Amino acid sequence: MSMLKRMLVVAAVALFALPAQAERGDPERGAEIAYTCSGCHGIPHHVNVYPTYRVPKLGGQSYGYIVHSLKAYRSGERRHATMEAQANTLSDRDIHDVAAYFVSLTAEDNE
């Protein structure tokens, strides 16, 4: 493969990767927004009262899963009164920032 073709391939890959990188959130901003999340998601083995629901720990969770879940709570596709109320306060940017924050943690940070 010629040098020019290699450079074009690298440029094309980089160009298509830009939107994915731009969509990733800011973990520092996400930490500020996610402060209230620790009230439930930061307590080991926390179970809320009604309906009985084991609250998952979020440190080290998948970026896509967190984004999808928060958007699903916000749209009403996924149901839980507390999470719907929390998600309805978040913009798309907020959701990506919160996801970036939790991804930056490890499962050990959940302990």
Secondary structure by P-SEA (a helix, b strand, c coil): ccaaaaaaaaaaaaaaaaaaaaacccaaaaaaaaccccccccccccccccccccccccccccaaaaaaaaaaaaacccccaaaaaaaaaccaaaaaaaaaaaaaccccccc
